[in-house]
């Protein structure tokens, strides 16, 4: 029984080491960056609207 537990612990350690090396070498592919101001979202409601596109009502 002692050997089974030790083998299981060794397998868990090796799996953790493999997962750590996989994530540390991974490069982010889907990085979202607004490179120009024209790419930023533009609000469609008037800034001085008291109703604020219906967000003020419950």
matplotlib code that plots the C-alpha trace (Angstrom):
import matplotlib.pyplot as plt

x = [0.0, 2.9, 4.4, 1.0, 0.8, 4.4, 3.9, 0.7, 2.5, 5.4, 2.8, 1.1, 4.5, 5.5, 2.1, 2.4, 5.9, 4.8, 1.8, 4.0, 6.5, 3.6, 2.0, 5.3, 6.2, 2.8, 2.4, -0.9, -2.4, -5.6, -4.3, -6.8, -5.1, -6.7, -3.9, -5.9, -8.5, -10.8, -11.0, -12.5, -16.2, -18.3, -21.3, -24.5, -26.4, -26.1, -23.9, -26.4, -29.4, -31.2, -32.6, -29.2, -30.6, -33.1, -30.4, -31.8, -35.2, -35.8]
y = [0.0, 2.3, 1.8, 2.6, 5.9, 6.8, 6.0, 8.1, 11.1, 10.8, 10.8, 13.9, 15.7, 14.8, 16.0, 19.3, 19.8, 19.1, 21.5, 24.2, 24.1, 24.1, 27.2, 29.1, 28.7, 29.5, 32.8, 34.7, 34.7, 36.7, 39.9, 42.8, 46.1, 49.4, 50.8, 53.8, 56.0, 55.3, 51.7, 52.5, 52.1, 55.2, 55.8, 56.2, 58.2, 62.0, 62.7, 65.3, 63.0, 62.8, 59.4, 58.1, 55.6, 54.3, 53.4, 55.8, 54.1, 50.8]
z = [0.0, 0.8, -2.7, -4.4, -2.5, -3.3, -7.0, -7.0, -5.4, -8.0, -10.8, -9.4, -9.1, -12.6, -13.9, -12.1, -13.4, -17.0, -16.6, -15.2, -18.0, -20.6, -19.1, -18.6, -22.3, -23.7, -25.5, -25.4, -28.8, -28.3, -26.8, -27.2, -27.6, -28.8, -31.0, -32.2, -30.6, -33.5, -32.5, -29.1, -28.6, -29.2, -26.9, -28.8, -26.1, -25.6, -22.5, -21.2, -21.5, -18.1, -19.0, -20.1, -22.7, -20.2, -17.7, -15.1, -14.9, -13.0]

ax = plt.figure().add_subplot(projection="3d")
ax.plot(x, y, z, "-o")
ax.set_aspect("equal")
plt.show()
